[in-house]
Amino acid sequence: MKRGLAATLLLLPVCLLILAGGTADAAAACKPERKVEIATRGGPAYGTLQYHRMAPLKMKEVALTFDDGPDPHTTPRILDILDANCIKATFFVVGYYAERHPEIVREIAARGHTIGTHTWSHPNNLRHLSLAAARRQIRRGFAAVEKALATAPAADRRRLAPFFRFPGLNDSKHLMGWLGARNIATLSCEFGADDWKRISASQVRRRAVRNINSVGRGVIILHDTKPHTAAALPGIIKDLRKKGYRFVQLTPAPGARQLAASAHDALISPVAVAKKDVPELRGTRHATADDILEPAISVQ
Ligand SMILES: [Zn+2]
């Protein structure tokens, strides 16, 4: 017994060290339970809260998405919670914050999550802006993420997906057409958890689980800028796993990023890619493993 106790005490600091600092290793060791590939050709819209199409999730599958970050306080907390539970999510980042906290954007990518964009400065309704200003908002959002990832390894740079989410989910037919011409998908959701409101962490937990359970599968919007969301997240994960849910990761379909990058007036730039993975680009100059280009977007 004594020897067992001594061994436990000896191991305790190691365990604490792993819990506290082993984030990169923990992230590398984690594989998503399933990757759900999102087709982006022509800019389809997903999320039955607004559209007829749902991301191809099976029953009892949930995809976590986090909007409005990166936030220097809560985003790292949320990343640690996701690692501790071996979950890969999608972060719809705001360009302005990506530019201020590029190291967190790189951290999101390094830990294997998918990154989408959510405009430059999160105007609540892009329809209230001129078309030129709205397009600039979207373009600068993508450009800011590319800039943040410019010094990251190619594999991490590829975490930027051709996914866009409208602030407040306030879409516009015109802008969706504009995004579609650039092969960028619009991602809405099946449900939220009201975590943008002033409610407690336990309310966020209850509403998230209730809403997911009412549909049985889907994409949920949460906010990685909210401390009560970070506080609620472990409980949400625990409750859903107890009910038999699996957490899946939204990822672009093979070739989707390159499809977007090869569009006229593209919003994202090409990155290294194996030729065999990109049927659309076979034989073109983008399709080589060494073809890592700097972002081709100029921010005004
Ligand atoms: Zn938002």
Residues whose N, C-alpha, C, O or C-beta is under 5 A from the ligand:
A	BS01	ZN	D67 D68 P167 G168
